[in-house]
Amino acid sequence: MNTDDGRRPRPEHRVVITGTGAVTPLGEGVAALHQRAVKGESGLADGEGRCREFDPHAVLSRKEIHGTDRFSQLALVAAEEATRQAGWADGLPYAPERVMCVIGSVTGGVLTFEEQLTALRRNGADAVSRQTMPMIAPHAAAVQIAVRHRLRGETYCLTSGCASGTQAIGSGVRAIRSGSADAVVVGGAEAPLTNFVRAAYLKAGFMSPTGISVPFDEGRDGFLMGEGAGVLVLESERSAERRGQPVLGEVLGYGASSDAFHVLSSAEDGVAAMDAIRRALADAGVTPDGLSYLNAHATGSARDDRLEVAALRGVLTDALETLPMSSTKSVTGHLMGAAGAVEAIATLMALNDGVAPPTVGLRRPDAELGTLRHVLHATPLRTLPGRRAVGISTTFGFGGHNAVLVLGSGAGTG
């Protein structure tokens, strides 16, 4: 965040990350997300990314599991990791009414919805569970996290297609900067692996019919769907310093826009997408040559990859050709409302470790995308002497929702 006169913002306006949590097809925890991705391992199997190792029983009670959809369970477990890392295990460090919760999701409790709809059709209305409504509501994950951790600040679900998780983070950043919250639990959660959702995305022409699509590859034919959750704890730098909490990184900048073009497709001109990228960089006070890593939205759709690269090139210009770029979706699949949050965490982990994970499976980069520095294997990141690593994470969602984050590593945050 830049001030009007170009000086560094005051500590109460700098938004730092003190906790992260993730459940993805690569396993439970942020360490699994980064370490397995760096090794070139994939969580994809049979054309989708399922969290096969996920077991909510280690964190949630049987009552909690019985009363929550899988997407809420994923969010709750990720939030538990994030809040513990932030030092909240023994209670909130702030007044409960000063802590917000914003969780993005697209399909909400669709798994429960399908199960209960089947019960209705087979056995009538009496077969429908009385817990159905609170389980299927998209805001259920945010509410469940707030209840579990006694967060009494503003709590809501943000649903804006694939940009939901990123915009949830952006909402948290704005809340802390404005002084309306001392801390915010933000992120995204999705468990969309149902026959109905698969059929809907295939019919719309977005999902890969072959199940072997790789972002940026010349043979890509659509996205591979996945499930998971990513949660971050945001605080002001001053608040974290006061309680002696280690800082994992900083949200330096956030930018968002809307194509105002179509309910599903992105606009060909890329004007709004470029606006979001420019706004994030300007908010961070970072120039393109100051970036160390780019975690691209990169769904695996030939059209969307082309539009994203064109927008990036329109803003980053020549710097794009030498900037290490990779796609987390190559190992997790498209996590939809959780994608932006999980990819922000992946970006932060790469910056702090100084190593960019590869786009796994990329063998034939599409030459029509122009000169790009694809990360094909784990690659050390370049940083200027005495400076921390800075990365950018992009999300461009269905309906023209564009949201971009610029993140700084933990080193040098103070």
C-alpha positions in Angstrom: 0.0 0.0 0.0 1.4 3.4 -1.0 0.6 6.7 0.6 -0.2 9.7 -1.5 3.3 11.1 -1.0 5.1 7.9 -1.8 6.2 7.1 1.7 5.7 3.7 3.4 2.2 3.5 5.0 1.9 3.6 8.8 2.1 0.3 10.6 -1.6 0.3 11.4 -2.4 0.4 7.7 0.1 -2.4 6.6 -1.7 -5.7 6.5 0.4 -8.7 7.5 -0.3 -12.4 7.4 0.2 -14.3 10.7 -1.4 -17.6 9.9 -2.2 -19.8 6.9 -4.0 -23.1 6.6 -4.9 -25.3 3.7 -6.5 -28.6 2.7 -5.9 -29.5 -0.9 -5.6 -32.6 -3.1 -1.9 -32.5 -2.2 -2.8 -33.2 1.5 -3.6 -31.5 4.7 -1.6 -28.4 5.7 0.3 -25.7 3.9 3.6 -27.6 4.1 2.1 -30.4 2.0 0.8 -27.9 -0.5 4.2 -26.3 -1.1 6.6 -29.3 -0.5 4.8 -31.7 -2.8 4.3 -29.1 -5.5 8.0 -28.2 -5.4 8.8 -31.9 -5.9 6.6 -31.9 -8.9 4.0 -34.2 -7.4 0.3 -33.9 -8.4 -2.8 -34.3 -6.4 -4.8 -35.0 -9.5 -6.2 -38.5 -10.3 -8.9 -39.6 -12.7 -9.2 -36.1 -14.1 -9.9 -34.3 -10.9 -8.4 -33.1 -7.6 -10.0 -34.8 -4.6 -8.7 -34.4 -1.1 -8.2 -38.1 -0.6 -6.2 -37.8 2.6 -8.7 -35.5 4.3 -10.0 -36.7 7.7 -12.0 -34.1 9.6 -12.2 -36.3 12.7 -8.8 -35.1 13.9 -10.1 -31.5 14.3 -13.9 -31.7 14.4 -16.3 -33.5 16.7 -18.8 -36.1 15.4 -21.6 -33.5 16.0 -19.8 -30.9 13.9 -19.1 -33.3 11.1 -22.7 -34.5 11.1 -24.0 -30.9 10.9 -21.7 -29.6 8.2 -21.3 -30.1 4.4 -17.8 -31.2 3.2 -17.0 -27.7 2.0 -17.5 -26.3 5.5 -15.4 -29.2 7.0 -12.5 -28.3 4.6 -12.8 -24.6 5.7 -12.9 -25.5 9.4 -9.8 -27.6 9.3 -7.9 -25.0 7.2 -9.0 -22.3 9.7 -7.8 -24.4 12.6 -4.3 -24.6 11.1 -4.3 -20.9 10.3 -5.5 -19.6 13.7 -3.1 -21.9 15.6 -0.2 -20.6 13.6 -1.4 -17.1 14.3 -1.2 -17.8 18.0 -4.9 -18.0 18.7 -5.0 -21.5 20.2 -5.6 -20.2 23.7 -8.1 -17.6 22.7 -8.5 -14.5 20.6 -5.9 -11.7 21.1 -8.5 -9.1 20.2 -12.0 -8.2 21.3 -14.3 -10.7 19.5 -16.3 -7.9 17.8 -13.1 -6.7 16.2 -12.4 -9.9 14.3 -14.2 -10.5 11.0 -14.6 -13.6 8.9 -15.0 -13.7 5.1 -14.9 -17.0 3.2 -15.5 -17.3 -0.6 -17.4 -20.1 -2.2 -19.1 -20.8 -5.5 -21.1 -24.0 -5.0 -21.5 -23.9 -1.2 -23.0 -27.2 0.2 -23.8 -28.6 -3.2 -22.9 -32.2 -2.1 -25.5 -32.1 0.7 -28.0 -30.4 -1.7 -27.7 -33.3 -4.2 -27.9 -35.9 -1.4 -31.1 -34.4 0.1 -32.7 -33.8 -3.4 -32.2 -37.6 -4.0 -33.7 -38.4 -0.7 -36.7 -36.2 -1.5 -37.3 -37.8 -4.9 -37.0 -41.3 -3.6 -38.7 -41.1 -0.2 -40.7 -37.8 -0.1 -40.4 -34.6 2.0 -40.2 -36.4 5.4 -36.8 -37.9 4.3 -35.2 -34.4 4.0 -32.9 -33.6 6.9 -33.8 -30.6 9.1 -30.2 -29.6 8.9 -30.2 -29.2 5.1 -30.6 -25.5 4.8 -27.7 -24.5 7.2 -25.5 -27.1 5.5 -26.1 -26.1 1.9 -26.0 -22.3 2.4 -22.8 -20.7 0.8 -22.2 -18.7 4.0 -22.2 -21.8 6.2 -18.4 -22.1 6.2 -17.9 -18.5 7.4 -20.6 -19.0 10.0 -19.1 -22.3 11.2 -15.7 -20.7 11.6 -17.1 -17.7 13.4 -19.0 -20.0 15.8 -16.0 -22.2 16.5 -13.6 -19.3 17.2 -16.2 -16.9 18.7 -15.6 -14.2 16.0 -18.3 -11.6 16.5 -17.2 -9.1 13.8 -18.8 -9.0 10.4 -19.1 -12.5 8.9 -20.2 -13.3 5.4 -19.6 -15.4 2.3 -18.3 -13.7 -0.8 -19.2 -15.4 -4.1 -17.7 -14.0 -7.3 -16.8 -17.1 -9.3 -13.2 -18.1 -9.4 -12.2 -14.8 -7.8 -14.1 -15.4 -4.6 -11.2 -16.4 -2.4 -9.0 -13.5 -3.7 -11.8 -11.0 -3.2 -12.4 -12.4 0.3 -8.7 -11.6 1.1 -9.2 -8.1 -0.5 -12.2 -7.5 1.7 -10.1 -8.3 4.7 -7.3 -6.0 3.7 -9.7 -3.1 3.2 -11.3 -3.8 6.6 -8.0 -3.6 8.4 -6.8 -0.6 6.5 -10.0 1.3 7.3 -9.8 0.4 11.0 -13.1 -1.4 11.1 -11.4 -4.7 12.2 -8.2 -5.6 14.1 -8.0 -9.0 12.4 -9.8 -10.9 9.7 -10.0 -14.6 9.0 -10.3 -14.9 5.2 -10.1 -17.5 2.4 -12.2 -19.8 0.3 -13.6 -23.3 0.4 -15.1 -25.6 -2.2 -16.3 -29.2 -2.5 -17.9 -29.3 -5.9 -17.1 -32.9 -7.0 -20.7 -34.0 -7.7 -22.3 -35.4 -10.9 -24.5 -32.4 -11.3 -21.6 -29.9 -11.1 -19.4 -32.0 -13.4 -22.2 -32.2 -16.0 -22.9 -28.5 -15.8 -19.3 -27.4 -16.4 -18.9 -30.0 -19.2 -22.1 -28.7 -20.8 -20.9 -25.1 -20.6 -17.7 -26.1 -22.3 -15.2 -25.1 -19.6 -14.2 -28.4 -18.1 -11.7 -30.8 -19.8 -13.5 -33.6 -21.6 -10.3 -35.7 -21.7 -9.3 -35.2 -18.0 -5.6 -34.7 -18.9 -5.5 -31.0 -19.5 -2.4 -29.0 -18.4 -2.3 -25.2 -18.1 -0.3 -23.5 -20.9 0.2 -26.7 -22.8 -0.6 -26.7 -26.5 -2.9 -29.7 -26.0 -5.0 -28.2 -23.1 -8.8 -28.5 -23.4 -10.3 -27.0 -20.3 -9.9 -27.1 -16.5 -9.8 -30.0 -14.2 -12.1 -29.6 -11.2 -10.8 -29.9 -7.6 -11.9 -29.4 -4.0 -10.1 -27.8 -1.1 -9.8 -24.8 1.2 -7.4 -22.1 2.0 -7.6 -19.7 5.0 -5.4 -16.8 6.1 -5.3 -14.7 9.2 -4.7 -11.0 8.5 -3.8 -8.4 11.0 -2.3 -4.9 11.0 1.5 -4.8 11.3 1.3 -2.8 14.5 -1.1 -5.3 16.2 1.1 -8.2 15.3 4.1 -6.4 16.7 2.4 -5.5 19.9 1.7 -9.1 20.7 5.1 -10.4 19.4 3.5 -12.6 16.7 5.9 -13.7 13.9 4.9 -12.4 10.5 4.7 -14.8 7.5 4.3 -12.1 4.9 2.4 -9.0 3.9 -0.4 -8.2 1.5 1.3 -5.3 -0.3 -1.4 -4.6 -2.8 -4.9 -5.6 -4.0 -6.7 -4.7 -7.2 -10.1 -5.8 -8.6 -12.4 -5.0 -11.5 -15.2 -6.3 -13.6 -15.4 -7.0 -17.3 -19.1 -6.1 -17.5 -19.1 -8.3 -20.6 -20.8 -11.7 -20.1 -22.1 -13.9 -17.3 -19.5 -16.6 -18.0 -16.9 -15.5 -20.5 -14.0 -13.0 -20.0 -13.8 -10.0 -22.3 -11.5 -10.3 -25.3 -10.1 -6.8 -24.9 -8.6 -7.5 -21.5 -9.1 -3.9 -20.4 -10.6 -4.7 -17.0 -8.2 -7.5 -16.3 -5.3 -5.1 -17.0 -6.9 -2.6 -14.7 -6.9 -5.1 -11.8 -3.3 -5.9 -12.3 -2.3 -2.2 -12.5 -4.3 -1.4 -9.4 -2.7 -4.2 -7.4 0.8 -3.1 -8.4 0.0 0.6 -7.8 -1.5 -0.2 -4.4 1.7 -2.1 -3.5 4.0 0.5 -4.9 5.8 -2.2 -6.9 7.0 -2.0 -10.5 7.0 -5.1 -12.8 10.7 -5.5 -12.5 10.4 -5.7 -8.8 8.4 -9.0 -9.0 10.1 -12.3 -8.2 7.3 -14.7 -9.0 3.9 -14.9 -10.8 1.3 -17.5 -9.7 -1.0 -17.4 -12.7 -4.8 -18.1 -12.7 -4.1 -20.5 -15.7 -7.1 -22.7 -15.8 -6.1 -24.8 -18.7 -8.6 -23.3 -21.1 -6.8 -22.2 -24.3 -8.9 -19.1 -24.6 -8.6 -18.0 -21.0 -4.9 -18.7 -20.9 -4.4 -16.6 -24.0 -6.5 -13.7 -22.5 -4.6 -13.8 -19.2 -1.2 -13.8 -20.8 -2.3 -10.9 -23.1 -3.4 -8.9 -20.0 -0.3 -9.7 -18.1 1.9 -8.7 -21.1 -0.1 -5.4 -21.4 0.9 -4.4 -17.9 4.2 -6.1 -17.1 5.5 -5.6 -20.7 9.0 -7.0 -21.2 9.3 -8.0 -17.5 6.9 -10.9 -18.2 9.4 -12.7 -20.4 11.8 -13.2 -17.6 9.4 -13.5 -14.6 9.1 -17.1 -13.3 5.5 -18.2 -13.8 3.6 -21.3 -12.8 0.1 -22.7 -12.2 -1.0 -24.2 -8.9 -4.0 -25.7 -10.7 -1.6 -28.1 -12.5 -1.4 -30.0 -9.2 -4.7 -29.2 -7.4 -7.2 -28.7 -10.2 -9.4 -25.7 -10.3 -10.6 -25.1 -6.7 -13.1 -22.4 -7.9 -14.0 -20.3 -4.8 -11.0 -21.6 -2.9 -8.6 -21.2 -5.8 -7.5 -17.6 -5.0 -6.9 -18.2 -1.3 -5.0 -21.5 -1.9 -2.9 -19.9 -4.6 -2.2 -16.8 -2.5 -0.8 -19.3 0.2 1.1 -21.1 -2.5 2.6 -17.8 -3.6 3.6 -16.8 -0.1 5.2 -20.2 0.5 7.2 -19.9 -2.7 8.4 -16.4 -1.7 9.4 -17.5 1.8 11.1 -20.6 0.6 12.8 -18.8 -2.3 11.7 -21.6 -4.7 8.9 -21.5 -7.3 7.0 -24.8 -7.8 6.6 -25.9 -11.4 3.6 -26.2 -13.7 3.5 -30.0 -13.4 2.9 -31.9 -16.6 3.8 -29.0 -18.9 5.7 -30.6 -21.7 4.8 -28.6 -24.8 4.3 -24.9 -23.9 2.0 -23.2 -26.3 4.2 -21.1 -28.6 1.2 -18.9 -29.5 1.4 -17.4 -26.0 4.8 -15.8 -26.8 8.0 -15.8 -24.8 7.3 -16.7 -21.2 9.5 -18.1 -18.4 7.5 -21.2 -17.6 8.7 -22.9 -14.4 9.2 -26.5 -15.5 11.0 -27.7 -12.4 11.6 -26.2 -8.9 13.3 -22.9 -9.6 15.2 -20.5 -7.1 13.6 -17.1 -7.1 15.6 -13.9 -7.7 15.5 -11.1 -5.2 17.4 -7.8 -5.2 20.2 -7.6 -2.5 18.7 -6.6 0.8 15.1 -6.8 -0.4 12.4 -9.4 0.2 10.8 -11.4 -2.5 7.6 -10.0 -4.0 5.1 -12.1 -5.9 1.8 -11.6 -7.8 -1.2 -13.9 -7.8 -4.0 -13.5 -10.4 -7.6 -14.7 -10.5 -10.0 -14.0 -13.4 -13.3 -15.6 -12.6 -16.4 -16.5 -14.5 -18.6 -13.5 -15.0 -15.6 -11.2 -15.5 -14.5 -11.0 -11.9 -10.9 -9.9 -11.8 -8.8 -9.9 -8.6 -5.1 -9.6 -8.1 -2.8 -9.7 -5.1 0.7 -8.6 -4.6 2.4 -10.3 -1.7 5.7 -9.8 0.1 7.7 -12.5 1.9 8.1 -12.5 5.6 11.7 -11.4 5.5 11.9 -7.7 5.7 8.3 -7.1 6.5 9.0 -4.9 9.4 
